[in-house]
Amino acid sequence: MRLKNIFLGFLLLLAVLFALIFFLWSGENAEWIFFALEGWIILLLVYLYYFYRRIIKPLYTLSNGMDLLKEQDFSSRLGHVGQKETDRIVDVFNRMMEQLKNERLHVREQNHFLDLLIQASPMGVLILDFDGRILSVNPAVCRVLHLADEKDLLGLPLALCTQPLLEEIRNIPLDSSRSIRLNDANIYKCSHSFFMDRGLRHEFYLIEVLTHEVFKAEKKAYEKVIRMISHEVNNTTAGITSTLDTLESSFRGMDDMEEVSDVLRVLIERCYGMSRFITNFADVVRIPEPQVKSVSLNELVSSCKRFMENQCVGKQIRIHIELEKDLPLVKLDPILFEQVLVNIIKNAVEAIGEDGDIFIRTTKQPLCLEIGDTGEGISKETEAKLFSPFFSTKPNGQGIGLIFIREVLQKHGCSFSLKTYSDAVTRFKIWF
């Protein structure tokens, strides 16, 4: 029961008591008793009013202040009650409420700024709730995962997500970072940490795309190496080839020198082969900028299929195409892109070896070109190295084919991936 109600009950009891006394004493001295009781009641009312102002009203005012705190209404203030001690408490309370209001406003401003910073950040931010479900993602995560809407991820347990990058980052220990290289040639630096919110721990991941910086550094490094090797090898082979040509010409008409001439001719051809080998590396460095124009993707695919069929017939490799109608025109360099398709199909033929199938299809939503093969497939360990400079799974491979493909596709602004799927088909996908 509130103190105010107790006070009013006490006042009511006094009134009943005085009425009873007046009734019992009524008689011949009723007039005197009546005036005495009237005076006593007036004094009592004055005392009770003073008691209310000094004790009850300050407590009621402070009780209202507690209600304001409970409801977190920091904009309201308490009024003075005319009592020095209580008014001092009211002043302290009002200053506290003002400070709490400013602190709340400051926190809201900081949270709003943090939200804007996360939304605008080029670094992906993925936040989990305490159950391991995805609580929030920023637009950078959607761009990295090629998602149209962040709602496709919200509420999903991270452990059940099937995107390759999310499968990799959930293996990162808490409070640590790791570089991840996927089958789409992209490189990510991912960090796993946590923050506390209302006593609950929320884990989060930071995803930074390092692809451009790493590729730029890689290209600068291998350009320098290739130029140096090309210069030294070509200068050396030129001198050796000239000398061998002179010797071979001198020995050609002499008796018993045919075997020596043949050896010299082999050495000359080997020098030319070495020069061509180095030229192949130099060509990767000198890829021209695309001369883009509007091209029919289906016509380009059909043309490459006809060109590559001759290589496939003798190996019993069948090419199947499935082209979606009414595809929009794409802006690309037909010469460079045709070379990309030739390289991809050539890799598929080499992966199959003998007797297999190559599947080529185009889709409209999203606009995509897919080239699949039934070859031996790509292991998980090999996927991360596929687009590294000079890496090759072939015994005599130079490791420049996929680098050429990577450079051309990036110059066209395409995204791509190379992966062996659960149906044992290796697919090279290109999104425009």
N, C-alpha and C positions, 0 to 999 in steps of 0.2 A: 504494500500500500504506500502511495506517495505521501511525503511529509505534508504537503498542502492539504490533502484529504484528512489526514490525522488532525491537523490544526482546525479545520472546519468542523470536524466531529466533536473536538473538545469544546469549541465555541457553542455548538448546539446543545451539548450536555449542560454547560453553564446556564444557558438560557432556560432549559427545562428545570434545572435546580432552583433558580430564582423564581420561576413561576410557581413551583411547588411551595416554596417558603412563603411567598406572598399569599398563596391560598390558605395555608395553615395559620398564618398570623392575621388573617383578615378578621375584623370584629370592631370593637369600640376604638381600638388604636389603628384602625386600618389606614386612616389618612396619613398619620405620621409614618407608619411603616412603608406606605406607598412612596412617599417622597424620599425616604431614606434609601429604599431599593432603587428608585430612579437615579439618585445620585451615585450609588454604588455601581450601577450598570454603566453609567456614563464613564466613570473612572476606569472601569474594567475594559470598556470598549477602547478608550484612549490607550490603555496599557497594551491591550492586544494588538491594536494597530501599530504601536511602536515596536512590539515584539515581532510582528509580521515583517515590518520594514527592515528590522535589524537582523533577523534570523531566517525567516522562511523565504522571503523574496530573493535574497542573495543566493540561497541554496537552489532555488528554482531556476534562477538565471544561469548558475553554473551547470545545473542539470541540462538546460537547453544547449549549453556549450558542448557538453559531452555527446549529446545527440547529433550536433553538427559534425563533430569529429567522427562519430560512428558512420554517418552518411557520407563522409568525405566532402562535405560542403565547405570548401575553404574560402568561398567568396563572401559569406555572411559574417557579421560582427555582432558582439554583445554590447548592449548599452549600459551606461553607468547606473548604479542603484542608489547613489547618494551616500554611500558608506565608504569611508576612507580605505579600510582594509580590503573590503570586497572590490572596490573600484581599482585598487592596485592589482588584484588578481585578474580583473577583467582586462586591464591594460596589457598585462603579460600575455594573457590568452589571445587577445587581438593581434599582438605582435607575432605570436607564434603562428596564428592562422595566416597572417600576411606572408611570413617566411615559408610556410608550407605551400601556399598558393604560388609563390615565386619559384620554389623548388619544383613543383609539379609542372609549371609552365616551362621551366628550363629543361626538365626531363623530356617533356613532349616535343620541344623544339629539337633537342638532340636526337630523339628517336625519329622524328620526321626527316632531319638531315641525314641520319644514317640510312633510312629507307631510300631516300633519293640517291644517296651515294651507291648503295647496293644495286639499285635498279639501273643506274647509269654506268656502273663499273664494267670494263671490258673483261674482267675476271669473273668466272662463274662462281656463284655462291649457292650451295645446296645445304639446307638446314633440316635436321631431323628432330622429331619430338622424342620424349623419353621412352617411347615404345619402338624406336627405330624406323618410324614411318616418315616419309618426306613431308615436312611441314611447309617449306617455302623454297622456291627457286627464283632466281632473277633471269631476265631476258638472255643474258650471256649463256646460261646453261641450255636454254631452248635452242640457241643458235648452234652451240657445239653438238647437241644431240639431234639437230634437224627436226625439232618439234614445232608444230604450228601454234600450240597452246600449252601453257604451263599446267593447265588442269589435267593434262594426260598423265602427269606424274604425281600430283598432290594426293596425299593419303595412301600411296602405295608403299609397302615395306621395301626398303632398299635391298634387302636380301632376295627379293623376288623379281627385281628389275632385270631385264634381259639385254639392255643396251650394252655393247662391249665395254664402253668406258666406265659405266656404273659397275659392271662386273669386276673391273680391275680396281677401282678406287675403294671398294668395300674390303679389299684385302690389305689396305694400308693401315698399319698400327696407329693407335692414338698418339697424338703429338709427334708426328713424323711426316716427312714428305717423300715423294717418289716421282721420277720421270717415267711417263708411260708413252710408248710408241705403238700405235695401232696399225691395222691393215689398210687404213685409208691414208697412210703416209703422214698423218698429223702427229705432232708431239705435244704432250701436255705435262705440265708440272702440277701435281696434285698434293694438297696438304690436308691432313685430318686433325682436327682439334675440337675443343668444346668451350661453351660459356655457360654461366649459371643464370637462371631466370626464375625468380620467386622460389628459390631453393631447389629447383629441378635442373638437372644437367642436360643441356641440348648439344649434341654433337653436330659439327658442320664440316663441309669440305670446300676447299678453294680450288678452282680449276683454272689454270693459266695456260693459254695457248702459246706455245713457243715455236710453232711450225715456221713462221716467216723468219724469225731471228736465226733459228738453227739452220734452215736451208740457205739463208744468206751467207752464214759463216761457212757452211760446208762448200757452197759453190765457190766462194772466194778462195778457199783452201785448195780444192781440186783444180780450179782454173790455173792457179799458180803452179801447181805440180805438173799439170798437163803441158803448159807452155814451156816449162823448163825441160821436161823429158822430150817433148816434140822437137825443141830446138837442138838439143844435144844429139838425139837419135838421128834426125834428118841430116844434120851436118856430117855425122859420122858415116851413115849409110851412103850418103852422096859420094863422099870420097872413096869409100870401099867399092861401091858399085862402078864408079868410073875406072878405078884401077883394074877391077876384075874384068870389065868389058874390054879393056885394052889387052890384058893377058889372054882372054878367050879368043879375041880376034887374031892375036899373034900365033896362038897354038892351033887354030882351026885348020890351017892348010898343011901342017907339019905331020910327018909320018909318026906313027905310034903315039900320037898325042890326043887321040879321040877321047880316051877315058878322062884325061886331064881336062879337056874342054867341057865334057859333060859335068864334071864336078864343079867347074867354075860357073857353068850355066845354072846349076842348082843353087850355088851360093848367091848368084845374082838374083834369082827368083826369091830366095829367102830374104834378101835385103829389101826387095820391093814389097814382100809380104809384111815385113816389119814396119816399113813406111806406111802401108795401108792400115796396119793395126793402130799405129799412133794417130793417124788421120781420123780414125773412127772416134777416138777419145776427143780429139780437138773439135770434131763436129758437134759434140754435145755442148761444148762451151759456146759455140757460135750459132746457137739456135736463133733464127731471126724473130722479130716481133710479128705476131699474127696479123695478116692482112684480112680482116674479117669482112664477111658479106653474108647476106641471108641465103641459107642453103637448106635444101630438103634433106633431113637426116635419113629418111628411108631410102632415097636415091643413092646417097653416099654409102650406106650399108650394102645395098644391092650391088653396087659397083665393086666394093671390096670383096664381096662374096665371090663374084665371078672371077676376080683376079686370083684369089687364093684357092679356088677349087682344083686347079691343076696340080698343086702341091699335095692335095688331100686324096685325090683319086688313087694314086699308086699305093697309098698307105691304108686304104680302106677306111678313111675317115669321112664321115658324112656331116655336112653342114645343114642345119635346119634353121630357117628364119621365120619369125613371127612378128610382123610389122603392123602396128596399130595404125588405122587409117586416120586421115585428117589431123596429122601432127602439125603443130605450128612450126614455121620456119625458125631455124636457129642461126645465130650469128657466130660464125667461126671461119677459120682459114681452111678451106677445103684441102689444100695440099698438105699442110702440117697434120691436119686431123686424119686424113687418109693414111698417112704414114703411121700415126698412132694405132689405128685400127689394124693395119697390116702387122705391126709388131705384136699386138695383143693376140691376134689369130695365129701368128707364127709361134708364139709361146705356147698357145693351146695345143697346136699340132705337135710340138716337141714334147709337151707334157704327156700327150696320149701315146705317142710312138707309133703304134700300129692298132688298127681296128678300134674305132671309138666314135664319139659324137661331139659335135660343137653346136651349141644353141645360141642363136642371136635373136634378140627381140627388143622392141621399143615399146615404151608405155607413155601415156599422155599425162596421167595424174599419179605421181609427179612425172615430169618430162625426163625420161631416163633411157639409157642404152645399156643393155646387159649382154655380156658375152660369157657363156658357160662352156665348160668342157668336162669330159669324163676321164681326165687324166689321173695321175697318181695322187694328186692333192697336195695341199700345203700344210705342214705341221704348225702347231701353235707357236713353237719356238722360232720358226722361220718367218712367220707373219710380220713380226716386229722389225725384221731386218730387210724386208723385200725392197724398200725404196731407199736403202742406204747406198751411198756412192760405192761402186765397184763390187757390190755384193752379188754373188750369183750361185745358184744351186747346180749349175751345169759344170761338168769337169773342165771344159775349155771355154767357159763363159767369161766375158769381159766385164759384166755387171753394169753395162751402160744402157741396155734396152729399156728397163723400167725407169731409169733416171731420165732418159729422153721423154718417155711417156709422162712422167711426173711433171717435168718442166713445161711441156706443151699444154697439158691440162690446166696447170696452174696459171699459165699465161692467158688461157681462155676463161678463167674464173670458174672452172668446174670443180665439183667435189666428187670423190671416187673412193672405191674400196675394192680390195682383192682378198677373197676368203674362200675356204672350202667349207661348205655347209654340211648339215647332218645327212643330206641325201647323197653325199659323196660327189657332188658336182661343185667344181671350182668356178666361181663367178667373179668377173670383173665388171663392176657397176659404175656407170658415169652419170652423174646428175647435172643437168644444165640449169 
